[in-house]
């Protein structure tokens, strides 16, 4: 008779198994949709796109003119001498004629200015700025697509891992049941004196090892659930893989995939970086072009000193006495910008070459990954065809050994060996199914054909 702890353990395993079966599984499509909506990485990358869009809107308005309104009212002296100087930004202006003596009488003055400055033409510099701004948006959008692509691959990998662990747990549960069946038989035979007591110890050790393996597998499954929960927002307890997907994937009429380079997220990302660098080359070429500006100003002034150089009351200087305007076209060009342009363009061309090389490198890596995925798929197919023969033979061997043992025609060592062979055959079969599904999605992910596979699933 089994002791109380063993009974409790059996009941616990039954409850765990029932709870797992009772929970509703999550399909791969639904999980991927949840990841698209809730993954923190995608939310961050989406915000980065909005930042670049805001910066592009700011760049589009660089053409706006400047219209500055200024007014000041002052009290001071006006003593001029004839001599030139460079303004330091802190030297006050004092306009008027030169007095024969030092005049320290205070005077009042006010000044109102409206100044207009508009860079009306810069030989394509504004257009080049806008193109670079748009290319930066494309880079961020491509980065978002690449992050989504990589997260999709990560989700699929963990989903298949979860599916595999569920298979291993089911295998381990059956292994526990077999060990319990053996232990019950041994206990009965030991009591009747047919078998020695040492067989009971061996059976208990094997049962304990099977339970420990179950606990470890359950922990691994929980870790994968937590990883998927972190990117999907679903409670980890509710994330169970749909076990029917295995048979569906194995029976799918999959044709050899053709790599989708035109829409492949990885290719598009490096392509966008290359195009952005090309646009920056054009920006450098136009950055140092001449600038043509329209300038205009209108101003009014008042002073407490009249035309006869009489210093009147300070209050008389706060009204406008004279009005002026000035309109002109300004053309500016720095001849040393020719050298600056050459140096900066050389640097940018080097960055463009680097971006182009990275693009070609990614294409080569993608092609190599596709060839590797195709080879793994062929191997997985062959393994999946052969494994069932191993499983059937192992199952037959175990049943024969169990029958022989119960009839006293075999020993515990042979029975234990047959049990381990069956256990290994079942795990090999589970691994073969995982390898096939992993190779199939490896092909689909590498060649950007995941939706093709998902659309074939029910």
C-alpha positions as CSV (number, residue, x, y, z in Angstrom):
1,X,0.0,0.0,0.0
2,X,1.3,3.4,-0.9
3,X,2.0,5.8,2.0
4,X,0.2,9.1,2.5
5,X,2.9,11.3,0.9
6,X,2.8,9.3,-2.3
7,X,-0.9,9.5,-2.5
8,X,-0.8,13.2,-2.0
9,X,1.8,13.6,-4.7
10,X,-0.4,11.6,-7.1
11,X,-3.4,13.7,-6.4
12,X,-1.3,16.9,-6.9
13,X,-0.1,15.7,-10.3
14,X,-3.6,14.8,-11.3
15,X,-4.9,18.2,-10.2
16,X,-2.1,20.0,-12.1
17,X,-2.8,18.0,-15.2
18,X,-6.5,18.7,-15.0
19,X,-5.9,22.4,-14.4
20,X,-3.6,22.6,-17.5
21,X,-6.1,20.8,-19.7
22,X,-9.0,23.0,-18.4
23,X,-7.2,26.3,-19.2
24,X,-8.0,27.8,-22.6
25,X,-5.0,27.8,-24.9
26,X,-3.7,30.9,-26.7
27,X,-3.3,30.7,-30.5
28,X,-0.1,32.0,-32.0
29,X,-2.1,34.5,-34.1
30,X,-3.7,36.0,-31.0
31,X,-0.4,36.1,-29.1
32,X,1.3,37.9,-31.9
33,X,-1.6,40.4,-32.0
34,X,-1.2,41.0,-28.3
35,X,2.5,41.6,-28.7
36,X,1.9,44.1,-31.5
37,X,-0.4,46.1,-29.2
38,X,1.4,45.8,-25.9
39,X,5.1,45.2,-26.4
40,X,7.0,48.0,-24.6
41,X,9.7,48.0,-27.3
42,X,7.2,48.7,-30.0
43,X,5.5,51.5,-28.0
44,X,8.9,53.2,-27.5
45,X,9.8,52.8,-31.2
46,X,6.3,54.2,-32.2
47,X,7.0,57.3,-30.0
48,X,10.4,57.7,-31.8
49,X,8.5,58.0,-35.1
50,X,6.3,60.7,-33.7
51,X,9.4,62.6,-32.5
52,X,10.8,62.5,-36.1
53,X,7.5,63.6,-37.5
54,X,7.4,66.6,-35.2
55,X,11.0,67.5,-36.1
56,X,10.1,67.2,-39.8
57,X,7.2,69.6,-39.3
58,X,9.6,72.0,-37.6
59,X,12.1,71.7,-40.5
60,X,9.3,72.4,-43.1
61,X,8.9,75.8,-41.4
62,X,12.5,76.9,-41.6
63,X,11.6,79.1,-44.6
64,X,9.5,81.4,-42.5
65,X,10.8,85.0,-42.4
66,X,11.8,87.0,-39.3
67,X,9.8,90.0,-38.3
68,X,11.1,91.7,-35.2
69,X,9.5,94.6,-33.4
70,X,11.7,96.7,-31.1
71,X,11.1,99.8,-29.0
72,X,13.2,101.6,-26.5
73,X,13.1,104.9,-24.6
74,X,16.4,106.2,-23.2
75,X,18.0,109.1,-21.2
76,X,21.7,109.9,-21.5
77,X,24.3,112.0,-23.2
78,X,25.4,112.3,-26.8
79,X,29.1,113.1,-27.2
80,X,30.6,111.8,-30.5
81,X,34.2,111.7,-31.8
82,X,35.2,110.8,-35.3
83,X,36.8,107.3,-35.2
84,X,35.9,103.9,-36.3
85,X,35.6,100.8,-34.0
86,X,34.4,97.2,-34.0
87,X,31.3,96.8,-32.0
88,X,31.6,94.5,-29.0
89,X,27.9,94.1,-28.4
90,X,28.0,96.3,-25.3
91,X,29.1,99.6,-26.8
92,X,26.0,101.9,-26.9
93,X,25.3,103.9,-30.1
94,X,25.4,107.7,-30.0
95,X,24.2,109.3,-33.2
96,X,24.6,113.0,-34.1
97,X,27.2,115.6,-35.0
98,X,30.5,116.2,-33.2
99,X,30.4,119.1,-30.6
100,X,33.3,121.5,-30.2
101,X,33.2,121.0,-26.5
102,X,32.3,118.2,-24.0
103,X,28.5,118.4,-23.5
104,X,27.2,116.5,-20.5
105,X,23.6,117.7,-20.6
106,X,21.2,114.8,-20.5
107,X,18.8,114.3,-23.4
108,X,15.9,111.9,-24.0
109,X,15.2,109.7,-27.0
110,X,13.0,106.9,-28.2
111,X,13.2,104.5,-31.1
112,X,10.8,102.0,-32.7
113,X,11.9,99.5,-35.3
114,X,10.2,96.9,-37.4
115,X,12.8,94.7,-39.0
116,X,12.0,92.1,-41.7
117,X,14.5,89.4,-42.8
118,X,13.6,86.6,-45.2
119,X,16.0,84.2,-46.8
120,X,14.0,83.8,-50.0
121,X,16.4,81.6,-52.0
122,X,19.3,79.3,-51.0
123,X,19.6,77.1,-54.1
124,X,17.7,74.1,-52.8
125,X,18.9,74.1,-49.2
126,X,15.4,74.2,-47.8
127,X,14.3,71.3,-50.1
128,X,17.3,69.2,-49.1
129,X,16.5,69.8,-45.4
130,X,13.0,68.6,-45.9
131,X,14.2,65.5,-47.8
132,X,16.5,64.6,-44.9
133,X,13.7,65.1,-42.4
134,X,11.5,62.7,-44.4
135,X,14.3,60.2,-44.7
136,X,14.8,60.3,-40.9
137,X,11.1,59.4,-40.5
138,X,11.6,56.5,-43.0
139,X,14.5,55.3,-40.9
140,X,12.4,55.3,-37.7
141,X,9.5,53.6,-39.4
142,X,11.9,51.0,-40.8
143,X,13.4,50.6,-37.3
144,X,9.9,50.1,-36.0
145,X,9.2,47.4,-38.6
146,X,12.5,45.7,-37.8
147,X,11.7,45.7,-34.1
148,X,8.3,44.3,-34.8
149,X,9.9,41.6,-37.1
150,X,12.5,40.7,-34.4
151,X,9.9,40.6,-31.7
152,X,7.7,38.4,-33.9
153,X,10.5,36.0,-34.3
154,X,11.2,36.1,-30.5
155,X,7.5,35.4,-29.8
156,X,7.3,32.5,-32.2
157,X,10.5,30.9,-30.8
158,X,9.2,31.1,-27.2
159,X,5.7,29.9,-28.3
160,X,7.2,26.8,-29.9
161,X,9.4,26.4,-26.8
162,X,6.3,26.6,-24.7
163,X,4.6,24.0,-26.9
164,X,7.6,21.7,-26.6
165,X,7.7,22.1,-22.8
166,X,4.0,21.2,-22.6
167,X,4.8,18.0,-24.6
168,X,7.6,17.2,-22.2
169,X,5.4,17.7,-19.2
170,X,2.8,15.3,-20.7
171,X,5.6,12.8,-21.4
172,X,7.0,13.2,-17.8
173,X,3.5,12.8,-16.4
174,X,3.1,9.5,-18.3
175,X,6.5,8.5,-17.1
176,X,5.4,9.1,-13.5
177,X,2.3,7.0,-14.0
178,X,4.4,4.1,-15.4
179,X,6.8,4.3,-12.5
180,X,3.8,4.2,-10.1
181,X,2.4,1.2,-12.0
182,X,5.8,-0.6,-11.6
183,X,6.0,0.3,-7.9
184,X,2.5,-1.1,-7.3
185,X,3.5,-4.3,-9.1
186,X,6.7,-4.5,-7.1
187,X,5.0,-3.9,-3.8
188,X,2.5,-6.7,-4.5
189,X,5.3,-9.1,-5.6
190,X,7.5,-8.2,-2.7
191,X,4.8,-8.9,-0.1
192,X,4.2,-12.3,-1.7
193,X,7.9,-13.0,-1.6
194,X,8.4,-13.2,-5.3
195,X,10.6,-10.2,-5.6
196,X,13.3,-8.9,-3.2
197,X,12.8,-5.7,-1.3
198,X,15.7,-3.9,-3.1
199,X,13.4,-3.7,-6.2
200,X,11.1,-1.4,-4.2
201,X,14.0,0.9,-3.4
202,X,15.0,1.1,-7.1
203,X,11.4,1.8,-8.1
204,X,11.1,4.5,-5.5
205,X,14.3,6.2,-6.7
206,X,13.1,6.2,-10.3
207,X,9.7,7.6,-9.3
208,X,11.3,10.3,-7.3
209,X,13.6,11.2,-10.2
210,X,10.6,11.4,-12.5
211,X,8.8,13.8,-10.1
212,X,11.9,16.0,-9.8
213,X,12.1,16.2,-13.6
214,X,8.4,17.2,-13.7
215,X,9.0,20.0,-11.2
216,X,12.0,21.3,-13.2
217,X,10.1,21.2,-16.5
218,X,7.2,23.0,-14.9
219,X,9.6,25.7,-13.7
220,X,11.0,26.1,-17.3
221,X,7.5,26.4,-18.6
222,X,6.7,29.1,-16.1
223,X,9.8,31.0,-17.1
224,X,8.8,31.0,-20.8
225,X,5.3,32.1,-19.8
226,X,6.7,35.0,-17.9
227,X,8.8,36.1,-20.9
228,X,5.8,36.0,-23.2
229,X,3.7,37.8,-20.6
230,X,6.2,40.6,-20.4
231,X,5.8,41.4,-24.1
232,X,2.1,40.6,-24.6
233,X,0.5,42.0,-21.5
234,X,-1.4,38.7,-20.9
235,X,-1.3,37.1,-17.4
236,X,1.4,34.5,-17.5
237,X,-0.9,31.8,-16.0
238,X,-3.2,32.2,-19.1
239,X,-0.5,31.6,-21.7
240,X,-0.7,28.0,-22.9
241,X,0.2,27.0,-26.4
242,X,-2.4,25.4,-28.6
243,X,-1.3,21.8,-28.9
244,X,-3.3,21.2,-32.1
245,X,-0.9,23.5,-34.0
246,X,1.7,20.7,-34.1
247,X,-0.3,18.3,-36.2
248,X,-1.6,21.2,-38.3
249,X,2.0,22.4,-39.1
250,X,3.2,18.9,-39.9
251,X,0.4,18.3,-42.3
252,X,0.5,21.7,-44.0
253,X,1.2,21.6,-47.8
254,X,4.1,24.0,-47.5
255,X,5.8,24.9,-50.7
256,X,9.4,26.2,-50.8
257,X,9.4,29.8,-49.7
258,X,10.7,32.6,-51.9
259,X,12.5,35.3,-49.9
260,X,10.6,38.6,-49.9
261,X,13.5,41.1,-50.2
262,X,11.3,43.9,-51.4
263,X,9.4,44.1,-48.1
264,X,11.8,42.4,-45.8
265,X,12.1,44.5,-42.6
266,X,15.8,44.0,-42.1
267,X,16.6,44.9,-45.7
268,X,14.3,47.9,-45.6
269,X,15.9,49.2,-42.4
270,X,19.4,49.2,-43.9
271,X,18.1,50.5,-47.2
272,X,16.5,53.4,-45.4
273,X,19.8,54.2,-43.6
274,X,21.6,54.1,-46.9
275,X,19.0,56.5,-48.5
276,X,19.2,58.8,-45.5
277,X,22.9,59.0,-46.0
278,X,22.5,59.8,-49.7
279,X,20.0,62.6,-48.8
280,X,22.6,64.0,-46.4
281,X,25.1,64.1,-49.1
282,X,22.8,66.3,-51.1
283,X,22.2,68.5,-48.0
284,X,25.9,69.0,-47.6
285,X,26.2,70.1,-51.2
286,X,23.5,72.7,-50.8
287,X,24.3,73.8,-47.3
288,X,27.2,76.0,-48.4
289,X,25.4,77.6,-51.4
290,X,25.0,81.4,-51.6
291,X,22.0,82.8,-49.6
292,X,19.7,85.5,-51.1
293,X,17.7,87.4,-48.5
294,X,15.1,90.1,-48.7
295,X,15.6,92.7,-45.9
296,X,13.4,95.5,-45.0
297,X,13.1,97.9,-42.0
298,X,11.0,100.8,-40.9
299,X,11.7,102.9,-37.9
300,X,10.8,106.1,-36.1
301,X,12.8,108.2,-33.7
302,X,12.4,111.1,-31.4
303,X,14.9,113.3,-29.5
304,X,14.9,116.2,-27.0
305,X,17.6,117.8,-29.1
306,X,16.2,119.9,-32.0
307,X,17.8,120.6,-35.4
308,X,19.5,123.7,-34.0
309,X,21.3,121.6,-31.4
310,X,19.1,123.0,-28.6
311,X,18.7,120.7,-25.6
312,X,15.0,120.9,-24.8
313,X,13.0,119.4,-21.9
314,X,13.4,115.6,-21.5
315,X,9.7,115.1,-22.0
316,X,9.9,116.4,-25.6
317,X,12.2,113.5,-26.6
318,X,9.5,110.8,-26.1
319,X,7.5,111.5,-29.3
320,X,8.5,110.3,-32.8
321,X,9.9,113.1,-34.9
322,X,11.4,111.3,-37.9
323,X,10.3,108.2,-39.9
324,X,12.5,106.1,-42.2
325,X,12.4,102.9,-44.1
326,X,15.0,100.7,-45.9
327,X,14.4,97.8,-48.4
328,X,17.2,95.7,-50.0
329,X,18.4,92.4,-51.3
330,X,21.2,90.7,-49.5
331,X,23.5,88.1,-51.1
332,X,26.0,86.3,-48.9
333,X,28.6,83.7,-49.6
334,X,31.7,82.6,-47.7
335,X,34.5,81.7,-50.2
336,X,36.1,79.4,-47.5
337,X,32.9,77.3,-47.5
338,X,34.2,75.7,-50.7
339,X,36.9,73.9,-48.6
340,X,34.4,73.2,-45.7
341,X,32.0,71.7,-48.3
342,X,34.7,69.4,-49.7
343,X,35.7,68.1,-46.3
344,X,32.2,67.5,-45.0
345,X,31.1,65.9,-48.3
346,X,34.0,63.5,-48.1
347,X,33.0,62.5,-44.6
348,X,29.4,62.0,-45.6
349,X,30.4,60.0,-48.7
350,X,32.4,57.7,-46.4
351,X,29.3,57.2,-44.2
352,X,27.2,56.4,-47.3
353,X,29.8,53.8,-48.4
354,X,29.5,52.2,-44.9
355,X,25.7,52.2,-45.1
356,X,25.8,50.6,-48.5
357,X,28.3,47.9,-47.3
358,X,26.0,47.2,-44.3
359,X,23.1,46.8,-46.7
360,X,25.0,44.3,-48.9
361,X,26.2,42.5,-45.8
362,X,22.7,42.1,-44.5
363,X,21.5,40.7,-47.9
364,X,24.3,38.2,-47.9
365,X,23.6,37.1,-44.3
366,X,19.9,36.8,-45.1
367,X,20.6,34.6,-48.1
368,X,22.9,32.4,-45.9
369,X,20.3,32.2,-43.2
370,X,17.7,31.1,-45.8
371,X,19.9,28.4,-47.1
372,X,20.6,27.2,-43.6
373,X,16.9,27.2,-42.7
374,X,16.2,25.1,-45.9
375,X,18.8,22.6,-44.9
376,X,17.4,22.3,-41.3
377,X,13.9,21.9,-42.7
378,X,15.0,18.9,-44.9
379,X,16.8,17.3,-41.9
380,X,13.7,17.9,-39.6
381,X,11.5,16.2,-42.2
382,X,13.6,13.1,-42.4
383,X,13.9,12.9,-38.6
384,X,10.1,13.2,-38.2
385,X,9.6,10.3,-40.6
386,X,12.0,8.0,-38.8
387,X,11.1,8.7,-35.1
388,X,7.7,7.0,-35.0
389,X,9.5,3.6,-35.7
390,X,11.7,4.2,-32.7
391,X,8.7,5.1,-30.6
392,X,6.7,2.0,-31.5
393,X,9.6,-0.3,-30.9
394,X,10.4,1.2,-27.6
395,X,6.7,1.0,-26.5
396,X,6.5,-2.6,-27.5
397,X,9.7,-3.4,-25.7
398,X,8.5,-1.8,-22.5
399,X,5.2,-3.6,-22.5
400,X,7.0,-6.9,-23.0
401,X,9.5,-6.3,-20.2
402,X,6.7,-5.2,-17.8
403,X,4.8,-8.4,-18.6
404,X,7.9,-10.6,-18.2
405,X,8.7,-8.8,-14.9
406,X,5.2,-9.4,-13.5
407,X,5.6,-13.1,-14.4
408,X,9.0,-13.4,-12.7
409,X,10.9,-13.8,-16.0
410,X,12.8,-10.5,-16.0
411,X,14.6,-8.4,-13.4
412,X,14.2,-4.7,-12.4
413,X,17.3,-3.7,-14.3
414,X,15.9,-4.8,-17.6
415,X,12.6,-3.3,-16.9
416,X,14.1,0.0,-15.9
417,X,16.2,0.0,-19.1
418,X,13.1,-0.6,-21.2
419,X,11.3,2.2,-19.4
420,X,14.2,4.6,-20.0
421,X,14.3,3.7,-23.7
422,X,10.6,4.4,-24.0
423,X,11.0,7.7,-22.2
424,X,13.9,8.7,-24.5
425,X,11.9,7.7,-27.6
426,X,9.0,9.9,-26.5
427,X,11.2,12.8,-25.8
428,X,13.0,12.3,-29.1
429,X,9.6,12.4,-30.8
430,X,8.7,15.6,-29.0
431,X,12.1,17.1,-30.0
432,X,11.6,16.0,-33.6
433,X,8.2,17.8,-33.7
434,X,9.7,20.9,-32.1
435,X,12.7,20.8,-34.6
436,X,10.3,20.5,-37.5
437,X,8.0,23.4,-36.4
438,X,11.1,25.5,-35.4
439,X,12.7,24.9,-38.9
440,X,9.4,25.7,-40.6
441,X,9.0,29.0,-38.8
442,X,12.7,29.6,-39.2
443,X,12.2,29.5,-42.9
444,X,9.1,31.7,-42.7
445,X,10.8,34.3,-40.4
446,X,14.0,34.4,-42.4
447,X,12.2,34.8,-45.7
448,X,9.5,37.1,-44.3
449,X,6.7,34.7,-45.0
450,X,5.2,34.2,-41.5
451,X,1.8,35.4,-42.5
452,X,1.8,32.8,-45.3
453,X,2.1,30.1,-42.6
454,X,-0.3,31.7,-40.2
455,X,-3.0,32.0,-42.9
456,X,-2.8,28.3,-43.5
457,X,-3.6,27.5,-39.8
458,X,-7.2,27.1,-38.6
